[in-house]
Amino acid sequence: MARIVMKFGGATIASTGHIQEMARKAIAEKDKGFDVVVVVAAMGQTAKDVKMMVKRFTDDVSKRELAAVMSTCTQLSSSLFAIALQEAGYKAVSLTGWQAGIHTDRMYRHARIDNLDVHRIEEHFEQGQIVVIAGEQGVDDDYNITTLGKGGAETTAVALAIGLEAERVDIYSNVDGVYTADPRYVTNAQKLQEISYDEMLELSNLGSHVIHPRAVELAKKFQLPVIIRSSSVESVGTLLKEEVEMEKNLVVRGVAFEADIIRLTVGYDAYSEGSLADMFTTLAENRINVDIIVQAIIDGLKPTVSFSILKEEFAEALRVLEDSKVSLGFSFADFEIGLAKVSIIGSGMASNPGVAARMFDRLRHENIPVKMVSTSEIKVSVVVPQDDMIRAANALHDEFNLEQALYI
């Protein structure tokens, strides 16, 4: 029997009424003859409420205990979802991450999946049950509960689909697909019927929060079809796949933007060949994501390295740098806030020179200063003042004619 995995985000199951509605979607797939796995995130505000309870005890809770208590949020979701299915007359069972065979490394709050053992899920399939799994969690080699951090439920859904050789993964959220830009802020943003893994990966990394890049990376590696669907309206959604159909002369296929970017600058009394590698190795070991990097080595001036990070990782990055200041050998660290990142993405950029120049020219025309730049074969990102972020996104969406993103 064919299998599918359905992932429901926190907003889609924010209440018991929402859960009942989403349960009907799972039932519809079961009635089509599929074996169904449902992966759920934490309900609405549940995770925030649990964090507030922890804070009443301490601001310095151990990572192990925090992972254990946060894992209860998705366990609540999965159990309620299974109950809703049972009350609708269908066989269903809820499983925690460890019961579902999800084994991770030992990072507790930012764990990575090491391997899967799906035999228990398959046993429940043989009994005709819909299997509802608490997303975002697993267990390490010492049977400690771990959580996967941001994008954990989506990553879990994709990993399980691969392990179960499922036909596809359906990601249900409060959007009905992937757009050329966020339609809440960009005029004439258009929904894409299809998007390549590489383009979606860039969009996800650069500010689009439709699906987490970890899940996209995994889907690309195993060529697993993923459909982004609306939880509230019936629509086709957007299909993630390796190759997509050509569109009308569109070199750029999307604009992404992200607020609350911080530029950290680290200075040295003297340049060392190992300085750059040591610093970013230390940050990586602490799972701190660094984006745009600019190194300045100028005669007569102290060498500096600047890089951008997200606001929520700022405090941890400063802590890591301060703890490692002696071993890393830098003399000072400074930062700039009030910044945002705006990016253009498109696989056609690789074979069309001049895209970056056109981008910079339009931003200059709009009197928007560019503070940092990063490029790859299929994207160009700029750091600009946050007050100019939405204006820059709209200008670039217009510059590259993305309102014409219709298939031929």
C-alpha positions, 0 to 999 in steps of 0.5 A: 500500500502506498504511503504518505506523510502529512505534517501539520504546523503549530498554527494549523492545530492551535486548538482542539477545533483546528485539530479536528479539522486537520484530522479530517484531512488525514482521514481523507487520505486514509480513505484514498487507500494510503498508509498515513503518518501524521507529524505534528508540531506544538499547538499554537502557544503551547511551547511559549507557555511551557517556556514561561513555566520554566522561567519561573524556576530559572533562567539557566535551566540545563539543556537536558531538562529543557529538551525533556520539558519542551518535548511534552508540547508535541506529545500533547499535540500528537495524543490529541490528534490521535484521540480526534481520529479515534473519535471519528471512528478510525484506528490511530495511535500516537508515538513519541519520537523515541517510540517512532525510532528517531535516534539523534546526536546529543545536542539536546536542543539542536539535535540532528537525526542520526538514524531511523528504525521504522519497524514499529510504525510499519507494525501499526500500519499492519493493524490499519492504524493512522500513526501520529508522531510527535515532531521535533524530538528523538532520543540519543544513544543514552536514551536522553530525550532530545529536540531538533530545534527550528524546523524539527517537525518538517525535518522529521516528516521528510526523514520518516517519509524517506525511511518508509519509502513514502510517495510524498510529504504534504506540509500543511501551514497557514499559506497555500504555497510558495510565492515569489515574495511574501504576499503580505508585504510585496505587491503582486507577489505570485504563487509558484506551481513548482520550485526546485529544491535548490531555489527553495533551499535558498529562499528558506535560508534567506528569510522565507519561513514556509519550510525549513532548509534542513527539510529541503536539504533532506528532500533534495538528497533523496529526491522526495517530492514535497507539497506545500499546502494550505490548511484552510483552503483547498488548493493545488499548493507548490511542488518541490522537485529537482527540475521545474518548467521554464517560466516567461523569461524569468531569471529571478524567481523569488525575493526573500527578506529577513529582519533583525540581522546583526553584523558582528565585527571581530578585530585582531591586533595582528593577522593570523592564517588560522584566525578565520578557520578557528573562529568559524569552527568554534561557532559551528561547533556551537550550532551558531549559523553565520551568513555573510562574511567580510574580511578586511586586511588593510595595511596600517589598520587592524585586521577585522572580520565581519559576519551577519547572524540572526538576532536570536543567536546574538547572545549565544554568539557573544557568549561563545566568543567571550569564552573563547577569546584567549584561544581565538586571539582577537582583541575586540568584538563590536556589533551593529543592529537595525539591519535586514537582509534582502535577497533575489533567487533564481536558478537562471542567474547562473547563466545570465550575467549582470543580474547583481549589477541590475540589483545594485543599480535599482537599490541605488535608484531607490537610495537604499544603502548596501552594507554587506553583499553575498553571492552564489550561483543562484542568489544575491543577498544584501544587508540594508537598513531594516527600515528600508527592507520592505521598500527594497523587496518591493523594488526588486520584485518590480525590477525583475518582473516577478508579477509575471511568474506564470507558467507557459 
